[in-house]
Amino acid sequence: MKHAADQSRLARLMPSPLTSLVLLIGWLVMNGSVSAGHLLLGAILALAIPLLLAPLRGERARMMRPGLALRLLLRVLGDIVVANLEVARLILGPQQRLRPGFVWVPLRIRDPHGITMLACIITMTPGTLSADLSPERDHLLVHALHLTDEAALLASIRERYESPLIEIFEGGHRC
């Protein structure tokens, strides 16, 4: 019984240990120092910020397939590198070649965390930007710097990002 009470007390004191760790590391990296003062101030901020924001936090995400999440992360990082090169090639070339455009992406994913991750991935990938989510949360408006084939863009988003996110956050694969 005492062990459960201690865990509950610790959970109230540190509602998001991973966030606290990331905040502490981020603080130390930004300051470029691991001096006692920076460690102490970073630790205070790492504990205080999640505590202060805990009441605002919504439903926690449940990750069904963490291994797939890691593979998706590696895919996204690779896609960012490739997209940077493609965008550089496009913007250094004749401007009249660019064909910017908007496209509504129909969403199969329903988990709000998965939708958020999809929008973030699209925005982080150079050349595309998530611009809006329909009120029903079933379509995502995407702006592309160079939109030559809407069907190819939709298929790429669905296959490369949305399908893995469905498995990660919803535990299944939707067609």
GUTIVEX-849701 format. One line per field, with one value per residue: residue in three letters; x negated, y negated, z of N, C-alpha, C in turn; residue number from 1. Coordinates in steps of 0.02 Angstrom, whole numbers. Example, Ala and Ser with C-alpha at 12.3 -4.5 7.8 and 13.67 -1.06 7.14 Angstrom:
# GUTIVEX-849701
res = ala,ser;
n.c1 = -660,-642;
n.c2 = 284,112;
n.c3 = 390,354;
ca.c1 = -615,-684;
ca.c2 = 225,53;
ca.c3 = 390,357;
c.c1 = -660,-645;
c.c2 = 165,-2;
c.c3 = 390,394;
n = 1,2;
This chain:
# GUTIVEX-849701
res = met,lys,his,ala,ala,asp,gln,ser,arg,leu,ala,arg,leu,met,pro,ser,pro,leu,thr,ser,leu,val,leu,leu,ile,gly,trp,leu,val,met,asn,gly,ser,val,ser,ala,gly,his,leu,leu,leu,gly,ala,ile,leu,ala,leu,ala,ile,pro,leu,leu,leu,ala,pro,leu,arg,gly,glu,arg,ala,arg,met,met,arg,pro,gly,leu,ala,leu,arg,leu,leu,leu,arg,val,leu,gly,asp,ile,val,val,ala,asn,leu,glu,val,ala,arg,leu,ile,leu,gly,pro,gln,gln,arg,leu,arg,pro,gly,phe,val,trp,val,pro,leu,arg,ile,arg,asp,pro,his,gly,ile,thr,met,leu,ala,cys,ile,ile,thr,met,thr,pro,gly,thr,leu,ser,ala,asp,leu,ser,pro,glu,arg,asp,his,leu,leu,val,his,ala,leu,his,leu,thr,asp,glu,ala,ala,leu,leu,ala,ser,ile,arg,glu,arg,tyr,glu,ser,pro,leu,ile,glu,ile,phe,glu,gly,gly,his,arg,cys;
n.c1 = -41,-95,-190,-112,-51,-163,-203,-93,-102,-225,-190,-101,-188,-279,-211,-241,-368,-455,-440,-491,-625,-665,-648,-746,-865,-857,-867,-998,-1070,-1037,-1097,-1226,-1302,-1342,-1346,-1330,-1233,-1157,-1112,-1032,-936,-883,-829,-731,-646,-613,-537,-437,-369,-296,-211,-137,-72,2,144,196,174,233,312,203,87,89,-27,-30,-121,-275,-398,-369,-345,-474,-533,-454,-494,-628,-603,-537,-639,-731,-651,-639,-769,-782,-676,-720,-827,-758,-671,-766,-820,-706,-677,-792,-787,-699,-567,-441,-419,-370,-226,-124,0,158,226,355,338,410,445,410,369,418,383,344,212,138,183,132,-6,-21,9,-98,-209,-190,-203,-335,-407,-496,-425,-294,-146,-39,118,249,381,525,688,751,645,599,533,382,307,183,43,-57,-217,-253,-145,-111,-49,89,151,40,-24,74,77,-54,-60,36,-16,-151,-146,-15,41,-56,-41,91,79,-10,57,190,188,217,242,309,401;
n.c2 = 60,-63,-84,-111,-230,-312,-314,-379,-504,-545,-549,-657,-759,-754,-759,-729,-648,-623,-740,-830,-787,-813,-952,-990,-944,-1018,-1148,-1147,-1124,-1237,-1336,-1297,-1246,-1151,-1191,-1208,-1304,-1316,-1184,-1177,-1281,-1235,-1113,-1157,-1227,-1119,-1041,-1130,-1183,-1074,-1045,-1164,-1168,-1053,-1052,-1098,-1002,-885,-731,-594,-531,-368,-255,-129,-56,-71,-38,-51,-186,-236,-196,-273,-401,-400,-388,-510,-602,-571,-605,-741,-787,-752,-828,-958,-971,-961,-1072,-1175,-1160,-1193,-1328,-1394,-1388,-1440,-1548,-1543,-1411,-1355,-1284,-1319,-1260,-1217,-1077,-973,-849,-696,-621,-469,-435,-452,-478,-611,-644,-578,-644,-770,-741,-704,-825,-901,-831,-851,-991,-1006,-953,-1018,-1119,-1083,-1121,-1115,-1185,-1198,-1119,-1028,-1064,-945,-865,-779,-808,-877,-1027,-1058,-1148,-1153,-1188,-1159,-1091,-968,-848,-805,-685,-602,-667,-654,-512,-488,-553,-478,-344,-355,-424,-437,-305,-231,-310,-283,-150,-167,-252,-207,-73,9,43,-57,-59;
n.c3 = 0,40,-59,-174,-135,-124,-258,-314,-253,-307,-442,-440,-405,-509,-649,-781,-819,-930,-1006,-913,-908,-1041,-1043,-948,-1009,-1128,-1075,-1024,-1141,-1218,-1142,-1144,-1040,-895,-766,-587,-553,-672,-682,-565,-587,-708,-666,-577,-665,-749,-665,-623,-737,-805,-695,-680,-801,-804,-771,-891,-981,-1096,-1141,-1127,-1245,-1317,-1361,-1472,-1549,-1524,-1586,-1722,-1720,-1702,-1823,-1909,-1870,-1915,-2052,-2075,-2043,-2144,-2255,-2234,-2260,-2397,-2449,-2418,-2507,-2629,-2621,-2617,-2746,-2820,-2782,-2819,-2953,-3104,-3058,-3117,-3140,-3025,-2949,-2843,-2726,-2647,-2560,-2504,-2388,-2366,-2211,-2131,-2008,-1838,-1708,-1601,-1565,-1661,-1776,-1749,-1749,-1884,-1949,-1899,-1951,-2088,-2093,-2048,-2151,-2280,-2407,-2395,-2301,-2163,-2162,-2116,-2022,-2048,-1974,-1938,-1920,-2018,-2133,-2191,-2231,-2345,-2397,-2538,-2601,-2729,-2827,-2927,-2950,-2880,-2837,-2818,-2713,-2612,-2601,-2559,-2433,-2366,-2371,-2325,-2203,-2137,-2129,-2048,-1931,-1894,-1855,-1749,-1656,-1652,-1658,-1765,-1941,-2062,-2212;
ca.c1 = 0,-138,-222,-64,-42,-224,-200,-41,-131,-276,-155,-74,-245,-310,-159,-266,-441,-491,-441,-539,-692,-678,-657,-811,-917,-851,-894,-1070,-1097,-1030,-1144,-1294,-1337,-1314,-1367,-1282,-1179,-1114,-1079,-980,-882,-852,-789,-672,-601,-591,-484,-382,-330,-243,-162,-93,-34,40,217,215,160,292,304,135,82,70,-65,-22,-177,-333,-449,-347,-355,-545,-543,-422,-539,-684,-576,-523,-703,-756,-609,-656,-832,-768,-633,-762,-864,-709,-649,-823,-822,-649,-680,-850,-771,-651,-508,-380,-410,-334,-154,-97,71,188,263,386,319,459,411,436,350,466,352,322,139,114,196,83,-71,-19,3,-167,-255,-180,-230,-408,-437,-499,-385,-224,-125,30,147,314,414,597,722,766,579,592,493,326,289,111,16,-119,-255,-254,-94,-102,-7,126,161,-24,-34,120,54,-116,-43,73,-59,-213,-136,49,49,-94,-13,150,55,-43,104,254,176,240,228,371,395;
ca.c2 = 0,-122,-93,-143,-299,-348,-324,-429,-568,-561,-567,-724,-805,-753,-729,-710,-641,-630,-811,-861,-770,-850,-1023,-998,-937,-1076,-1206,-1141,-1132,-1307,-1377,-1273,-1239,-1105,-1217,-1194,-1352,-1296,-1121,-1191,-1318,-1190,-1064,-1192,-1237,-1054,-1018,-1179,-1194,-1023,-1052,-1220,-1155,-990,-1061,-1113,-944,-844,-659,-571,-487,-299,-232,-57,-25,-115,-21,-82,-258,-250,-190,-331,-457,-395,-404,-582,-636,-562,-644,-812,-799,-750,-885,-1018,-974,-974,-1142,-1217,-1156,-1230,-1401,-1421,-1386,-1491,-1553,-1527,-1338,-1336,-1275,-1311,-1244,-1188,-1016,-945,-779,-659,-585,-406,-434,-487,-496,-681,-647,-557,-699,-823,-719,-707,-896,-922,-800,-886,-1058,-1003,-933,-1077,-1116,-1072,-1155,-1103,-1251,-1198,-1055,-1038,-1060,-875,-833,-724,-832,-921,-1069,-1059,-1190,-1126,-1238,-1138,-1039,-947,-789,-802,-615,-575,-697,-621,-443,-490,-570,-421,-285,-367,-453,-425,-234,-214,-344,-246,-91,-190,-282,-173,-1,47,15,-73,-70;
ca.c3 = 0,45,-124,-219,-111,-143,-331,-327,-232,-357,-503,-431,-403,-575,-691,-846,-810,-993,-1022,-867,-931,-1103,-1025,-915,-1060,-1172,-1039,-1021,-1209,-1238,-1105,-1157,-976,-845,-700,-533,-559,-728,-663,-516,-619,-757,-629,-551,-722,-774,-620,-616,-799,-812,-641,-694,-862,-797,-777,-960,-1023,-1113,-1140,-1144,-1304,-1305,-1419,-1477,-1583,-1517,-1636,-1784,-1711,-1714,-1896,-1939,-1856,-1962,-2119,-2078,-2046,-2213,-2301,-2224,-2296,-2469,-2465,-2417,-2571,-2682,-2615,-2638,-2819,-2847,-2771,-2855,-3024,-3126,-3015,-3153,-3139,-2964,-2954,-2775,-2724,-2587,-2570,-2444,-2379,-2325,-2157,-2104,-1937,-1796,-1644,-1605,-1562,-1727,-1823,-1733,-1774,-1957,-1967,-1883,-1999,-2152,-2086,-2040,-2214,-2323,-2469,-2378,-2239,-2142,-2157,-2081,-2008,-2054,-1909,-1923,-1912,-2066,-2189,-2174,-2287,-2352,-2450,-2567,-2638,-2800,-2831,-2996,-2953,-2818,-2818,-2793,-2647,-2565,-2591,-2521,-2364,-2338,-2364,-2288,-2136,-2104,-2112,-1987,-1873,-1874,-1818,-1687,-1608,-1648,-1653,-1823,-2007,-2097,-2285;
c.c1 = -43,-171,-176,-53,-103,-224,-149,-67,-184,-244,-125,-131,-277,-261,-184,-343,-481,-495,-490,-611,-711,-688,-725,-867,-917,-881,-970,-1102,-1094,-1080,-1217,-1335,-1302,-1338,-1312,-1222,-1130,-1079,-1021,-921,-846,-807,-725,-622,-572,-536,-424,-339,-278,-190,-112,-48,10,115,240,207,223,276,233,138,62,35,-63,-84,-239,-389,-433,-356,-427,-560,-512,-466,-597,-662,-566,-589,-734,-717,-624,-720,-819,-726,-672,-800,-817,-686,-705,-827,-766,-657,-740,-839,-723,-588,-444,-368,-369,-258,-125,-23,92,225,292,369,373,422,448,422,399,436,325,245,108,125,146,14,-74,-28,-68,-216,-250,-212,-306,-443,-437,-460,-312,-209,-53,62,212,338,489,630,738,703,571,555,441,308,213,92,-50,-152,-253,-207,-82,-54,27,135,97,-39,10,97,-9,-102,-10,26,-118,-201,-71,57,8,-65,51,130,26,8,170,248,200,223,295,358,441;
c.c2 = -63,-137,-129,-216,-341,-363,-379,-499,-591,-583,-637,-776,-810,-720,-704,-704,-649,-704,-848,-848,-809,-924,-1035,-994,-997,-1138,-1204,-1151,-1205,-1352,-1355,-1263,-1188,-1126,-1203,-1241,-1334,-1230,-1134,-1228,-1275,-1139,-1096,-1203,-1171,-1024,-1065,-1184,-1139,-1026,-1107,-1207,-1092,-999,-1074,-1053,-903,-770,-640,-524,-417,-275,-156,-22,-70,-100,-52,-158,-277,-246,-250,-393,-457,-411,-479,-621,-630,-603,-719,-830,-801,-811,-951,-1025,-991,-1046,-1189,-1218,-1197,-1305,-1433,-1422,-1441,-1490,-1532,-1451,-1315,-1334,-1265,-1295,-1215,-1125,-994,-870,-745,-617,-522,-403,-476,-509,-567,-688,-627,-611,-755,-804,-723,-780,-922,-894,-837,-956,-1057,-984,-993,-1066,-1103,-1105,-1136,-1171,-1253,-1127,-1069,-1031,-988,-834,-773,-745,-881,-961,-1076,-1105,-1159,-1181,-1223,-1078,-1022,-889,-780,-731,-585,-603,-663,-549,-441,-504,-510,-362,-298,-388,-431,-351,-213,-248,-310,-185,-112,-212,-245,-97,40,12,4,-84,-125;
c.c3 = 0,-22,-173,-199,-130,-218,-348,-309,-283,-422,-498,-433,-472,-623,-759,-843,-875,-1014,-977,-888,-994,-1088,-992,-966,-1107,-1140,-1039,-1089,-1231,-1203,-1115,-1094,-932,-775,-650,-538,-615,-714,-616,-549,-670,-722,-602,-608,-748,-729,-621,-679,-809,-756,-656,-754,-857,-802,-849,-1006,-1034,-1104,-1162,-1204,-1282,-1369,-1420,-1506,-1580,-1567,-1704,-1780,-1724,-1789,-1932,-1929,-1905,-2033,-2126,-2082,-2115,-2263,-2295,-2263,-2371,-2489,-2464,-2483,-2628,-2680,-2636,-2715,-2850,-2840,-2805,-2930,-3042,-3084,-3051,-3156,-3078,-2977,-2883,-2777,-2657,-2606,-2503,-2442,-2337,-2273,-2138,-2030,-1897,-1729,-1648,-1602,-1629,-1779,-1812,-1759,-1850,-1980,-1953,-1934,-2066,-2149,-2081,-2105,-2261,-2388,-2456,-2310,-2224,-2128,-2117,-2071,-2011,-1985,-1889,-1911,-1958,-2130,-2163,-2236,-2289,-2410,-2473,-2608,-2713,-2807,-2904,-3003,-2885,-2793,-2789,-2724,-2595,-2550,-2548,-2447,-2331,-2323,-2317,-2215,-2102,-2084,-2051,-1924,-1849,-1833,-1750,-1636,-1601,-1647,-1711,-1887,-2042,-2170,-2306;
n = 1,2,3,4,5,6,7,8,9,10,11,12,13,14,15,16,17,18,19,20,21,22,23,24,25,26,27,28,29,30,31,32,33,34,35,36,37,38,39,40,41,42,43,44,45,46,47,48,49,50,51,52,53,54,55,56,57,58,59,60,61,62,63,64,65,66,67,68,69,70,71,72,73,74,75,76,77,78,79,80,81,82,83,84,85,86,87,88,89,90,91,92,93,94,95,96,97,98,99,100,101,102,103,104,105,106,107,108,109,110,111,112,113,114,115,116,117,118,119,120,121,122,123,124,125,126,127,128,129,130,131,132,133,134,135,136,137,138,139,140,141,142,143,144,145,146,147,148,149,150,151,152,153,154,155,156,157,158,159,160,161,162,163,164,165,166,167,168,169,170,171,172,173,174,175;
